[in-house]
Amino acid sequence: MAEKTYQDRLIEESLWLRTAGPAPQFAALDGDARCDVAVIGGGLLGLSTALHLAEGGASVVVLEAAEPGWGSGGRNGGQVNPGLKIDPGEAVRRFGEDRGEALVAFAGAVADETFATVRRCGIDCDASQHGWLQLAHTDRALPALERRAEEWRARGVAVETLAAGRVAEFAGSEAYAGGILNPHGGTVQPLKLVHGLAQAAAARGAAIHARSPVERLARESGRTVLVTPHGRVTAERVLVATNAYTGPLVPGLRRDLLPVSTFQVASEPLPPHLAETILPGGHHVSDTHRSLYYFRKDAEGRFVIGGRGAYAARGMDGAYAELRQVAARIFPAIADVRWEHRWGGLVGVTEDHLPHIAEPAPGVLAAVGFNGRGVALGVALGPHLARRLSGGPEQAMPLPVGRLAPIRLHGIKVAALPWAAGFYGLLDRLDGGRVV
Ligand SMILES: Cc1cc2nc3c(=O)[nH]c(=O)nc-3n(C[C@H](O)[C@H](O)[C@H](O)COP(=O)(O)OP(=O)(O)OC[C@H]3O[C@@H](n4cnc5c(N)ncnc54)[C@H](O)[C@@H]3O)c2cc1C
């Protein structure tokens, strides 16, 4: 058995692993196979694309290095959030009126699309759609949120602006200066979602292989050959869906994004007096700190909080301790609960804050860089990538299919990430809010 990596150890005490139930079993690739499309990576994006390809009648093989959901797909906060990291107006400035508005319309609908896929495929993943609160950690952070809400309202999305008093009612905390509520956001148990997508794709004919890392790509007679330790797949077309866990397989792809660490802790199921006051309406939250915090309750009423601080520098125990302290600052009554789960993973961050879709080699499409928004974006991009991989036009894609854009000084920037996070944390503390 292979030695455990740091990323393996990070999920040993994951809430999602412990509450997902038995994982669907998929054999490793053994021998040769042929298919229309091979998908590298059994996360949300890879499996959603495989599902839609199989529904369209294509033969599909998914190759996952570990188990489906081992990557961010099964580790995340389960926040199904609409929109991009950039605001609608900024998207239109960058892409022009037509393509920009089409992108905004797509991004505004990704949460609804994700829940529709969950319902259509009958996936049991504790899905709930009570709305997403984005909360301002200081008065100065409020105008940007208000502008965001206005920009969405101008496009017919009912994003509400909330004064501090309303936020206190919705969140059950007085730590925030105000915020906005997007009613389309919701939550899932993310590992159950990945398992459900894998089962739905397999039921429609996709061949899924776990423990099958793609070690090499070769071009033979106009097709791509994917080589794993015990087999080979010959494919007409390939999707690379490895996001923050991208390795050296496709030259340049890893340099397209920065792998940023993020960690979470989860409490015991909250006693009724706390469950009734903390997020009483089932909303979930992300806030405006530069090193942002995000939190929710799960289906059994556990409080789950995550953050992106200077954790790699401080070590795992320091990261988890800080999250527990932050939780107690937001909700002082939570200080005495038992914390039972802790885990973490990597978020793929791009310099322009947008996902990147590229064709790095003939017949090979790659989509990475979800900037912490890949739950809804990953699932909702699936049908679009499936159409493109089946010969659909580039113009119909929500995001342009471009070239890889390797980040300058990538190695130095990756090495500097813990210190950059520490610097952002310092700026957050200087802001003087009530949370850090
Ligand atoms: C702790 C945490 C919290 C987060 N919270 C949220 C949230 O609440 N909401 C949100 O929208 N987003 C969140 N994110 C981000 C979100 O999880 C990702 O954007 C999303 O999972 C990306 O999906 P993916 O399918 O592209 O990649 P992944 O789900 O990471 O899947 C990639 C897979 O590729 C596999 N792989 C890599 N190399 C190879 C190879 N050579 N051969 C075969 N397989 C390979 C990996 O094993 C991995 O399983 C969070 C991320 C983390 C880590």
Ligand as a Chemical Component Dictionary entry (heavy atoms), coordinates in Angstrom:
data_LIG
# 
_chem_comp.id                   LIG 
_chem_comp.type                 NON-POLYMER 
_chem_comp.pdbx_formal_charge   0 
_chem_comp.three_letter_code    LIG 
# 
loop_
_chem_comp_atom.comp_id 
_chem_comp_atom.atom_id 
_chem_comp_atom.alt_atom_id 
_chem_comp_atom.type_symbol 
_chem_comp_atom.charge 
_chem_comp_atom.model_Cartn_x 
_chem_comp_atom.model_Cartn_y 
_chem_comp_atom.model_Cartn_z 
_chem_comp_atom.pdbx_ordinal 
LIG C1  C1  C 0 -11.483 22.869 2.336   1  
LIG C2  C2  C 0 -12.135 23.395 1.083   2  
LIG C3  C3  C 0 -13.315 24.118 1.181   3  
LIG C4  C4  C 0 -13.959 24.567 0.013   4  
LIG N1  N1  N 0 -15.204 25.121 0.127   5  
LIG C5  C5  C 0 -15.909 25.392 -1.003  6  
LIG C6  C6  C 0 -17.273 25.761 -0.915  7  
LIG O1  O1  O 0 -17.883 25.761 0.169   8  
LIG N2  N2  N 0 -17.921 26.075 -2.071  9  
LIG C7  C7  C 0 -17.307 26.012 -3.291  10 
LIG O2  O2  O 0 -17.937 26.308 -4.308  11 
LIG N3  N3  N 0 -16.025 25.589 -3.400  12 
LIG C8  C8  C 0 -15.327 25.258 -2.291  13 
LIG N4  N4  N 0 -14.042 24.779 -2.408  14 
LIG C9  C9  C 0 -13.478 24.597 -3.752  15 
LIG C10 C10 C 0 -14.097 23.399 -4.478  16 
LIG O3  O3  O 0 -14.072 22.260 -3.660  17 
LIG C11 C11 C 0 -13.358 23.151 -5.784  18 
LIG O4  O4  O 0 -13.432 24.322 -6.567  19 
LIG C12 C12 C 0 -13.939 22.001 -6.567  20 
LIG O5  O5  O 0 -13.990 20.830 -5.808  21 
LIG C13 C13 C 0 -13.137 21.746 -7.825  22 
LIG O6  O6  O 0 -13.643 20.592 -8.446  23 
LIG P1  P1  P 0 -12.787 19.787 -9.486  24 
LIG O7  O7  O 0 -13.624 18.639 -9.897  25 
LIG O8  O8  O 0 -12.307 20.724 -10.530 26 
LIG O9  O9  O 0 -11.485 19.308 -8.684  27 
LIG P2  P2  P 0 -11.326 18.243 -7.514  28 
LIG O10 O10 O 0 -12.626 17.968 -6.861  29 
LIG O11 O11 O 0 -10.195 18.681 -6.662  30 
LIG O12 O12 O 0 -10.909 16.912 -8.293  31 
LIG C14 C14 C 0 -9.669  16.771 -8.932  32 
LIG C15 C15 C 0 -9.288  15.294 -8.886  33 
LIG O13 O13 O 0 -8.237  15.073 -9.836  34 
LIG C16 C16 C 0 -7.501  13.966 -9.372  35 
LIG N5  N5  N 0 -6.224  13.923 -10.093 36 
LIG C17 C17 C 0 -5.194  14.789 -10.045 37 
LIG N6  N6  N 0 -4.200  14.397 -10.875 38 
LIG C18 C18 C 0 -4.610  13.252 -11.461 39 
LIG C19 C19 C 0 -4.020  12.355 -12.410 40 
LIG N7  N7  N 0 -2.809  12.579 -12.935 41 
LIG N8  N8  N 0 -4.728  11.258 -12.783 42 
LIG C20 C20 C 0 -5.954  11.017 -12.287 43 
LIG N9  N9  N 0 -6.560  11.836 -11.375 44 
LIG C21 C21 C 0 -5.888  12.940 -10.972 45 
LIG C22 C22 C 0 -7.366  14.218 -7.879  46 
LIG O14 O14 O 0 -7.083  13.031 -7.186  47 
LIG C23 C23 C 0 -8.747  14.820 -7.554  48 
LIG O15 O15 O 0 -9.616  13.857 -6.986  49 
LIG C24 C24 C 0 -13.365 24.340 -1.255  50 
LIG C25 C25 C 0 -12.152 23.644 -1.344  51 
LIG C26 C26 C 0 -11.552 23.156 -0.192  52 
LIG C27 C27 C 0 -10.271 22.399 -0.316  53 
# 
loop_
_chem_comp_bond.comp_id 
_chem_comp_bond.atom_id_1 
_chem_comp_bond.atom_id_2 
_chem_comp_bond.value_order 
_chem_comp_bond.pdbx_ordinal 
LIG C1  C2  SING 1  
LIG C2  C3  SING 2  
LIG C2  C26 DOUB 3  
LIG C3  C4  DOUB 4  
LIG C4  N1  SING 5  
LIG C4  C24 SING 6  
LIG N1  C5  DOUB 7  
LIG C5  C6  SING 8  
LIG C5  C8  SING 9  
LIG C6  O1  DOUB 10 
LIG C6  N2  SING 11 
LIG N2  C7  SING 12 
LIG C7  O2  DOUB 13 
LIG C7  N3  SING 14 
LIG N3  C8  DOUB 15 
LIG C8  N4  SING 16 
LIG N4  C9  SING 17 
LIG N4  C24 SING 18 
LIG C9  C10 SING 19 
LIG C10 O3  SING 20 
LIG C10 C11 SING 21 
LIG C11 O4  SING 22 
LIG C11 C12 SING 23 
LIG C12 O5  SING 24 
LIG C12 C13 SING 25 
LIG C13 O6  SING 26 
LIG O6  P1  SING 27 
LIG P1  O7  DOUB 28 
LIG P1  O8  SING 29 
LIG P1  O9  SING 30 
LIG O9  P2  SING 31 
LIG P2  O10 DOUB 32 
LIG P2  O11 SING 33 
LIG P2  O12 SING 34 
LIG O12 C14 SING 35 
LIG C14 C15 SING 36 
LIG C15 O13 SING 37 
LIG C15 C23 SING 38 
LIG O13 C16 SING 39 
LIG C16 N5  SING 40 
LIG C16 C22 SING 41 
LIG N5  C17 SING 42 
LIG N5  C21 SING 43 
LIG C17 N6  DOUB 44 
LIG N6  C18 SING 45 
LIG C18 C19 SING 46 
LIG C18 C21 DOUB 47 
LIG C19 N7  SING 48 
LIG C19 N8  DOUB 49 
LIG N8  C20 SING 50 
LIG C20 N9  DOUB 51 
LIG N9  C21 SING 52 
LIG C22 O14 SING 53 
LIG C22 C23 SING 54 
LIG C23 O15 SING 55 
LIG C24 C25 DOUB 56 
LIG C25 C26 SING 57 
LIG C26 C27 SING 58 
# 
